[in-house]
Amino acid sequence: MFHKLSDIQSKNIGEGTRIWQFCVVLAGAKIGKNCNICANVFRGGLLKWKNLFLG
């Protein structure tokens, strides 16, 4: 689930990951499965973990 107010440029986002409002995920970012990226997070690198909570 990706919030409509997030800016997601990456195609490498794991299944079940949720990204909330005002988040920016750059094109080179890789995010694992079942992660929860809360509001106002900027991500440009690799998040290899599963079931991660950021925010």
WOKAQUI-V871169 format. One record per residue. PSI is psi as a letter, one per 30 degrees, with the letter a starting at -180 (999 if undefined). OMEGA is omega in whole degrees, 0 to 359 (NA if undefined). Layout:
# WOKAQUI-V871169
psi->PSI omega->OMEGA
psi->PSI omega->OMEGA
This chain:
# WOKAQUI-V871169
psi->k omega->178
psi->k omega->179
psi->k omega->183
psi->f omega->179
psi->g omega->175
psi->l omega->179
psi->j omega->185
psi->j omega->182
psi->f omega->183
psi->k omega->173
psi->f omega->186
psi->i omega->181
psi->k omega->185
psi->l omega->179
psi->k omega->177
psi->f omega->180
psi->k omega->178
psi->k omega->179
psi->k omega->188
psi->a omega->187
psi->k omega->175
psi->g omega->174
psi->k omega->175
psi->k omega->177
psi->j omega->184
psi->l omega->186
psi->e omega->182
psi->f omega->184
psi->k omega->174
psi->k omega->183
psi->k omega->184
psi->a omega->182
psi->k omega->171
psi->h omega->176
psi->l omega->178
psi->j omega->181
psi->j omega->186
psi->l omega->184
psi->k omega->173
psi->h omega->178
psi->k omega->175
psi->k omega->183
psi->k omega->180
psi->f omega->185
psi->a omega->186
psi->k omega->170
psi->j omega->187
psi->f omega->184
psi->l omega->171
psi->l omega->178
psi->h omega->182
psi->k omega->175
psi->k omega->175
psi->k omega->176
psi->999 omega->NA
